[in-house]
């Protein structure tokens, strides 16, 4: 499971919310929450951020060219 999936699932459970309840609060479809928690990679950044904002977090786009040269590595 990837870091975002683990983070979202753990925080949602800490809030005592089901996936459906959390989806409603985040303003996204239930399938978005399920896909995030399953670590699916085919989600839009805006949908992921819509969920992460619930925890005061956001992701920025990664420039593939910079990543290849070793700059801006995520640690």
Backbone torsions as a table, in degrees:
resi	resn	phi	psi	omega
1	UNK	NA	139.3	-178.0
2	UNK	-82.1	169.0	-175.2
3	UNK	-61.3	-40.1	179.8
4	UNK	-66.0	-43.4	179.4
5	UNK	-59.5	-47.0	179.7
6	UNK	-62.5	-44.3	-178.7
7	UNK	-60.6	-50.9	-177.4
8	UNK	-62.9	-46.1	-178.3
9	UNK	-62.9	-45.5	-179.4
10	UNK	-62.2	-48.2	-178.0
11	UNK	-66.6	-38.6	178.3
12	UNK	-62.1	-44.2	179.9
13	UNK	-66.5	-35.9	176.3
14	UNK	-60.9	-32.7	178.0
15	UNK	-79.6	-8.7	179.7
16	UNK	72.1	30.4	-177.8
17	UNK	-106.7	143.8	170.1
18	UNK	-75.8	167.1	176.3
19	UNK	-59.0	-40.6	-179.1
20	UNK	-64.8	-45.7	179.5
21	UNK	-62.5	-41.0	179.8
22	UNK	-66.7	-40.6	178.3
23	UNK	-58.4	-43.3	178.9
24	UNK	-62.2	-47.4	-179.5
25	UNK	-63.0	-36.9	-178.8
26	UNK	-81.7	-14.9	180.0
27	UNK	76.6	30.5	178.4
28	UNK	-126.1	166.3	177.4
29	UNK	-71.8	150.9	177.4
30	UNK	-54.6	-37.2	-179.6
31	UNK	-61.9	-30.6	178.4
32	UNK	-65.0	-46.9	178.7
33	UNK	-61.5	-45.1	-180.0
34	UNK	-60.8	-44.8	-179.2
35	UNK	-64.7	-41.2	178.4
36	UNK	-61.6	-49.2	-176.6
37	UNK	-68.1	-21.4	176.4
38	UNK	-89.2	-3.4	178.4
39	UNK	77.8	21.3	178.5
40	UNK	-63.2	146.5	-175.4
41	UNK	-103.7	-2.3	-175.1
42	UNK	-102.0	48.3	178.1
43	UNK	-113.4	149.7	177.9
44	UNK	-75.3	147.2	178.9
45	UNK	-59.6	-36.3	-179.3
46	UNK	-64.9	-38.0	178.6
47	UNK	-69.8	-42.0	178.2
48	UNK	-62.5	-44.3	179.0
49	UNK	-65.1	-34.3	177.5
50	UNK	-59.8	-36.2	177.6
51	UNK	-76.5	-46.9	-177.1
52	UNK	-63.9	-29.2	178.0
53	UNK	-58.8	-29.1	177.7
54	UNK	-59.7	-23.0	-179.5
55	UNK	-111.3	12.2	179.3
56	UNK	74.1	25.9	-177.7
57	UNK	-126.0	154.2	171.3
58	UNK	-146.9	158.7	174.1
59	UNK	-110.8	146.0	175.0
60	UNK	-106.6	162.3	178.2
61	UNK	-66.9	148.9	178.1
62	UNK	-106.0	128.0	177.8
63	UNK	-82.9	111.4	-175.4
64	UNK	-58.1	-37.8	-178.9
65	UNK	-64.4	-43.5	178.1
66	UNK	-65.8	-38.1	-179.2
67	UNK	-64.4	-36.4	179.1
68	UNK	-66.6	-31.1	-178.2
69	UNK	-87.0	-2.2	177.6
70	UNK	95.1	-2.6	177.8
71	UNK	-83.5	153.5	175.8
72	UNK	56.3	40.3	178.0
73	UNK	-73.3	140.2	175.8
74	UNK	-82.9	130.1	-178.7
75	UNK	-109.6	NA	NA
